[in-house]
Amino acid sequence: MDDIKALCDDIYRERVLRSRRMKFEDKFRAGQELFEFACSLSKAGIRGQFPELDDAGVHCELLRRLRIGEELEKQTWTPRKSLSK
């Protein structure tokens, strides 16, 4: 198990170093690609949750969820008091 963790750490370290060497334009493009990939995963999840929706319905549901995310980002977060005290 330690070998696997060491390998994962090495891979992560290499990815960080590679990203630090990237030009700004490449980082910007990578961000767009990651967003599009995340949207495709979300759409697949929506299709699984709502198999009756067509492509337009899936797209509308994705937009609805993205708007919810935007609204949540605008809210200020305050930690709740511990229930154990």
GROMACS elastic network, one bead per residue, 0.5 to 0.9 nm:
[ bonds ]
;  ai    aj funct       b0    kb
    1     4     6  0.52383   500
    1     5     6  0.64341   500
    1     6     6  0.87033   500
    2     5     6  0.50696   500
    2     6     6  0.60769   500
    2     7     6  0.85386   500
    3     6     6  0.50917   500
    3     7     6  0.61301   500
    3     8     6  0.85991   500
    4     7     6  0.50479   500
    4     8     6  0.61218   500
    4     9     6  0.85435   500
    5     8     6  0.50417   500
    5     9     6  0.60846   500
    5    10     6  0.85683   500
    6     9     6  0.50471   500
    6    10     6  0.61651   500
    6    11     6  0.86446   500
    7    10     6  0.50566   500
    7    11     6  0.61768   500
    7    12     6  0.85664   500
    8    11     6  0.51149   500
    8    12     6  0.60919   500
    8    13     6  0.85144   500
    9    12     6  0.50938   500
    9    13     6  0.60308   500
    9    14     6  0.85711   500
   10    13     6  0.50772   500
   10    14     6  0.61491   500
   10    15     6  0.86138   500
   11    14     6  0.51673   500
   11    15     6  0.62165   500
   11    16     6  0.87183   500
   12    15     6  0.51191   500
   12    16     6  0.62631   500
   12    17     6  0.86781   500
   13    16     6  0.51790   500
   13    17     6  0.62229   500
   13    18     6  0.85783   500
   14    17     6  0.50931   500
   14    18     6  0.60009   500
   14    19     6  0.85191   500
   15    18     6  0.50482   500
   15    19     6  0.60954   500
   15    20     6  0.86001   500
   16    19     6  0.51461   500
   16    20     6  0.62270   500
   16    21     6  0.88168   500
   17    20     6  0.51242   500
   17    21     6  0.65251   500
   18    21     6  0.52401   500
   18    22     6  0.65930   500
   19    22     6  0.51404   500
   19    23     6  0.85588   500
   19    27     6  0.74718   500
   20    23     6  0.82606   500
   22    25     6  0.81105   500
   22    26     6  0.61032   500
   22    27     6  0.63333   500
   23    26     6  0.52868   500
   23    27     6  0.63703   500
   23    28     6  0.86937   500
   24    27     6  0.50728   500
   24    28     6  0.61037   500
   24    29     6  0.85803   500
   25    28     6  0.50531   500
   25    29     6  0.61517   500
   25    30     6  0.85444   500
   26    29     6  0.50234   500
   26    30     6  0.60193   500
   26    31     6  0.85525   500
   27    31     6  0.61877   500
   27    32     6  0.87736   500
   28    31     6  0.51505   500
   28    32     6  0.65419   500
   28    33     6  0.88391   500
   29    32     6  0.51541   500
   29    33     6  0.62823   500
   29    34     6  0.86732   500
   30    34     6  0.60990   500
   30    35     6  0.85625   500
   31    34     6  0.51070   500
   31    35     6  0.62154   500
   31    36     6  0.86833   500
   32    35     6  0.50795   500
   32    36     6  0.62162   500
   32    37     6  0.85856   500
   33    36     6  0.51110   500
   33    37     6  0.61022   500
   33    38     6  0.85691   500
   34    37     6  0.50138   500
   34    38     6  0.60902   500
   34    39     6  0.85482   500
   35    38     6  0.50626   500
   35    39     6  0.61570   500
   35    40     6  0.86632   500
   36    39     6  0.50112   500
   36    40     6  0.62332   500
   36    41     6  0.87190   500
   37    40     6  0.50963   500
   37    41     6  0.63369   500
   37    42     6  0.86301   500
   38    41     6  0.51083   500
   38    42     6  0.61344   500
   38    43     6  0.85796   500
   39    43     6  0.60279   500
   39    44     6  0.85467   500
   39    62     6  0.76126   500
   40    43     6  0.50362   500
   40    44     6  0.62212   500
   40    45     6  0.86716   500
   41    44     6  0.50975   500
   41    45     6  0.63122   500
   41    46     6  0.86896   500
   42    45     6  0.50265   500
   42    46     6  0.61600   500
   42    47     6  0.86086   500
   42    62     6  0.71085   500
   43    47     6  0.61117   500
   43    48     6  0.85590   500
   43    58     6  0.63049   500
   43    59     6  0.73433   500
   43    61     6  0.84638   500
   43    62     6  0.66262   500
   44    47     6  0.50904   500
   44    48     6  0.62767   500
   44    49     6  0.86596   500
   44    58     6  0.88149   500
   45    48     6  0.50351   500
   45    49     6  0.61488   500
   45    50     6  0.84907   500
   46    50     6  0.57822   500
   46    51     6  0.78200   500
   46    53     6  0.86322   500
   46    58     6  0.64017   500
   46    61     6  0.75009   500
   46    62     6  0.76683   500
   47    50     6  0.50883   500
   47    51     6  0.50137   500
   47    52     6  0.78706   500
   47    53     6  0.69489   500
   47    54     6  0.85088   500
   47    55     6  0.88209   500
   47    58     6  0.66963   500
   48    51     6  0.56414   500
   49    52     6  0.89922   500
   50    53     6  0.58600   500
   50    58     6  0.82084   500
   51    54     6  0.80722   500
   52    57     6  0.89045   500
   53    56     6  0.76318   500
   53    57     6  0.51460   500
   53    58     6  0.59663   500
   54    57     6  0.51953   500
   54    58     6  0.62327   500
   54    59     6  0.86506   500
   55    58     6  0.50875   500
   55    59     6  0.61471   500
   55    60     6  0.86452   500
   56    59     6  0.50357   500
   56    60     6  0.61852   500
   56    61     6  0.86638   500
   57    60     6  0.50411   500
   57    61     6  0.61937   500
   57    62     6  0.85840   500
   58    61     6  0.51428   500
   58    62     6  0.61856   500
   58    63     6  0.86925   500
   59    62     6  0.50767   500
   59    63     6  0.62656   500
   59    64     6  0.86424   500
   60    63     6  0.51033   500
   60    64     6  0.61596   500
   60    65     6  0.86949   500
   61    65     6  0.62395   500
   61    66     6  0.86072   500
   62    65     6  0.51598   500
   62    66     6  0.61830   500
   62    67     6  0.86622   500
   63    67     6  0.61540   500
   63    68     6  0.86185   500
   64    67     6  0.51905   500
   64    68     6  0.63557   500
   64    69     6  0.87778   500
   65    68     6  0.50106   500
   65    69     6  0.62755   500
   65    70     6  0.87056   500
   66    70     6  0.62722   500
   66    71     6  0.87230   500
   67    71     6  0.62448   500
   67    72     6  0.86162   500
   68    71     6  0.51092   500
   68    72     6  0.61952   500
   68    73     6  0.86547   500
   69    72     6  0.50708   500
   69    73     6  0.62087   500
   69    74     6  0.88090   500
   70    73     6  0.51298   500
   70    74     6  0.65444   500
   71    74     6  0.52297   500
   71    75     6  0.67483   500
   72    75     6  0.53027   500
   72    76     6  0.83266   500
   73    76     6  0.76487   500
   73    77     6  0.89723   500
   79    82     6  0.88358   500
   80    83     6  0.84776   500
   81    84     6  0.88290   500
   81    85     6  0.83224   500
   82    85     6  0.60254   500
